[in-house]
Amino acid sequence: MAGPGDDLEVRPGVVIPAVELVERFSRSSGPGGQSVNTTDSRVELEYDVMTTIALTDAQRVRVVGRLSSPVLIVASEHRSQHRNRVAARERLATRLRDALLPPPPPRRATKPTKGSQRRRLEAKKQRGTTKSLRGRVRDE
């Protein structure tokens, strides 16, 4: 497992240098008992997509289109700073990996089948009949 000081491998061929990751620490409101009040275990991990050298121009456009720049990840679910740093790095890698995926293929338009059209019209007629029976009772 990669340590907090190492480069972050997002996927094969995409490695973020450790110098591009900005980490800030503060007191966490999460678990930790009394040590929460004295330990800076909350981690904010910031990554600026616009100035990175780890991504190509096409990758940068795709990531910025799906995420904001800079990307900010906050981790405070663990008691130790080290585990929160690792969790933040894993979360950043996952978000970048998802943002780098190619867009899904466009939907191919299809026409409704004759059977589905017939069922739709029959359901509309049945619904109209039900609603017309709710009207006032008339003496004829």
Secondary structure, 3 states (H helix, E strand, C coil): CCCCCCCEEEECCEEECHHHEEEEEECCCCCCHHHHHCCCCEEEEEECCCCCCCCCHHHHHHHHHHCCCCEEEEECCCCCHHHHHHHHHHHHHHHHHHHHCCCCCCCCCCCCCHHHHHHHHHHHHHHHHHHHCCCCCCCC
